[in-house]
Amino acid sequence: MGLIQTGRKPLIGSLLSTAIRLWLRSQVDKIDHLDLNIEGSNRSLLSGEIPAVSVWCENAIYRGLHLTQVQLQGSDIRFNFSQVLKGQALHLLEPFFVTGNLNLNQSDLNISLQAPILEQALNEFVLSLFRSMTETALTSSSDPKPEADQSWVKSVQQIQNPEITLETDDLILDAKLLFESGELLSFQLKTGLEIANFRELMLVQPQVQIYDINTELHLDHYIIDLGSDIKIQNLILSQGLLEIQAMLKVNP
């Protein structure tokens, strides 16, 4: 049961707590456990502003993404209090940022790879990484005609059967490449993962091995831009677990 700190009239806090819980549950497919803490005076809540709120949940599913454990803190949240008072659903009136800690264990991360939003993003990322790796190999090659050695990359359609292994300081992706011909070739990507800046992640010395064509590719680093709606503050890779601390923009 969440703590509601709303002054001398608990009815307002209780009503708002129920509305927020319903709103949070409407945003996800599943939550096993949810704790909610709202802080604010009656005056601020009645004006449609939540000065501070914290949320803790575990085993949540959001758009097919399986989140092992999530802890979020938000502030200065504007909402439609007059409609909520009449029994209508809570709606946000303007964007706000939340600071949060996200823990993803290896099992949940691999289940999440089947979600369309992550499946598409992973596919685009791997193909982009391969292009960068082969372009770097062409530039550094002493072979006057190295194109023949790297021509395979142009016929890659997508990746299939991805599986991620989390190790201390390393992420390993095993999957298959589907070619235009219908052929499937196994590959493995092994890389370190660090924060480049608040909105960018950096793959550190990524290495790719494509076993069936005896090909090995390397880069010193590769940058992933996450966009302006997220600010990564900390990232830890350990055995079987990915921990992320970040600030995320929530839009109405």
N, C-alpha and C positions, 0 to 999 in steps of 0.2 A: 504494500500500500504506500503510495507516494506521500511525501510531506507537502502540505499546502500552507505557506506562510502569507496570510492575506489580512492580518489585522483582526478586528473584533467581530467581523461578520463572516463566519466560515461558509455561509450559504453561497456567497459570490465565488469563493475559491473552489467549493465543491462543484458548482455548476460549470465553471471554467475548466476544471480538471477533467470532468466528464467529456466536455466538448473537445478538448485537446486529445484525450485518449482516443475518442472516436475518429478524429482527424488523422492521427498517427496510424491507427489501424487501417484506415482507408487508403493510406499511401503504400502499404506493404501487403504482400500476399500471406504472410504468416509471421507471428511473433510468439515465442514460447513464454517470455517473461518481460514485463515492462514496469519500470519504476519512474515516477514523474515527480518533480519538485518545482513548484511555482513560487516565486518571490515577488511581492509587490503590495502596495497599499491599496485600499478600496478605491481611492481617488484615481490612481493610475489604471486599475483594471476597468473601472466604470467608464473611463475615457477611451477604452479600447487599446490600451498599451500594456504589454507584459514587460516589466523591467528586466527580469531574469528568469530563465527556466533551464532545468537540467533534465536530461533523459538518459536512462540506462536500460538497455535491452539485450537479450541474448537469443541466438538461433532465429534471427529474422531473415525473411526472404523478400528482397526488393527488386522487382522487375527481373526475377530469375536469378539474382545474385544472392548467394547464401552467405550471410554475415554472422560469424561466430559470436562476436561480442562487440557492442557499440556503446560508447559513452559520448554524449553531446551536451554542450552548454551554449545557449543563445541569449541575446539581450536585445532590448528595444524593439520588441515585436509588435507591430500594429495589426489589429484584427477587427472584425465586424461584431463588436460586442452587442450592439442593439439587436442585431438579428439572432445572435446566440441566445440572448435573453428571451426571445420569442420562440426558442426551441429549434431554430434553424442551424444548419451546419456551420462550423467555423471556417472562415476564409481569410487568408492573408491579404493585407491591403498593399504591402510593399515588400521588396526583397530585404533580407537580412542575412548576416553571416553567423554561422555556428562554428564553434571550436570543438573538435572531437577526437576521440581515440577509437581506432578500428582495429580489431584483431581478427585475422583470417587464418584458420588452420588449413593444412594442406588438403584435407578431405573436402572441406567446404569450398575451397578455391577451385578444385578440379570439377566439382559438381557445377559451379558457377560458369565454367567454360562452355557449358551447353546452352547458356542463356543467349538469345539472339544479339543483345546489345554487346556482350563481351566476345561472342564468337566472331562477329563482324570486325570489331576493333582489333582482336588478336590476329585475324587474317590479314588485315591491312597493314598492321605493324610488321608482321613477319615478311611479307612481300616487299615492303619498303626497306627493311633491314637487309634483305638479300640483294636488292638493287644497289644499295650503298656499299655493301661488301664487295660485290663484283666490280663496281666502278672503281673502287680503291685498288682491287687486284689488277685491273687493266692498266691503271695509271702507274703502278709500281712495277709492272712486269717488264722484263727485258726482251720478251718474245715480240718480234715485229708484227705478228698476227695472233694476238692472244684471244681475239673474239671467238674463235672456234671453241676454245676451252670453256668459255662462259656463256655460250649461246643457250644452254639449257634453261637459264633463269627466265628467259622471255616466254617460255611455254608453260611456266608454272601457273596453274589456275587458282588453287587454294590449298589450305592445309586441312588435314583431317585427323581425327582421333588424338587431339592434344592432351598431354598429361604433364603436370608440373610437379617437380620435386623441390622442396624448400630445404636448403642446407644453411649452415652458419656462413653468412656473407656471400652465398651463391644461390642463384635460381637456375634450375635446369628444366628445359622444355623438350620433351620427346614427342614427335608427331610424324605424320606422313605428308609428303608433297604429292598433290594430284596434278598431273600434266595433261595437256590438251589431248594427248594420245590415249588417256585413260590409265596410264601407268602410275603406280604408287611407289614412291621411294621414301625410305625411312631417313629421318635426320634428327640431330640433337643440337640444341642451343644451350650453351653454358655461359653464364655471365654474372658479374657482380652487379649490384644495384645501389646507387647512391642518389642523393639530392644534388642537382646541379644548381638550382636556385628555387625560389618559392613556388614556381609554376612548372618546373622542368625536372624530370628524372633523367639520370644518366646510366646507361649500361656501361659497365667498366670491363674493358677487354673482352667483349663478346666473342665467342668462338662457335662456329657451326661446322658440324661434320655430317656429310651426306654419304652414308656408308656404301650404297649400291654403285655409285659412280666415283668412289674414292676421292671425294672432293672435301677440302678443308678451307674454311674462310675465317679471316680475323679482322677485327677493327680495334683501334685503341680505345675508342668510346663512341657511343651513339646517344643522341639526345631525343627524349620524348617530351613534347610540349603538351601539357594537360589542359591549357586554356586559362582564361582570366578568372573563372569562377572558383578556382581552388588554389590554396596556398599550402604547400607541404612544409611542415615544420620539423618532422623527425620520421625516420624510417629505420626499422630494424629487421633484418633477416636472420632467423635462427632455425634450428632443426624443427621442421614441420610447422613453422609459424611465421606469418608476416604481420608486423605491427606498424601501424601508420598513425601519426598525429598530424592533423591538418585543419585548416580553416576552409569552410565550404559555403558558398553563397546559395541561399535557399530562395527560389523565385516563387511568386504567387501562382 
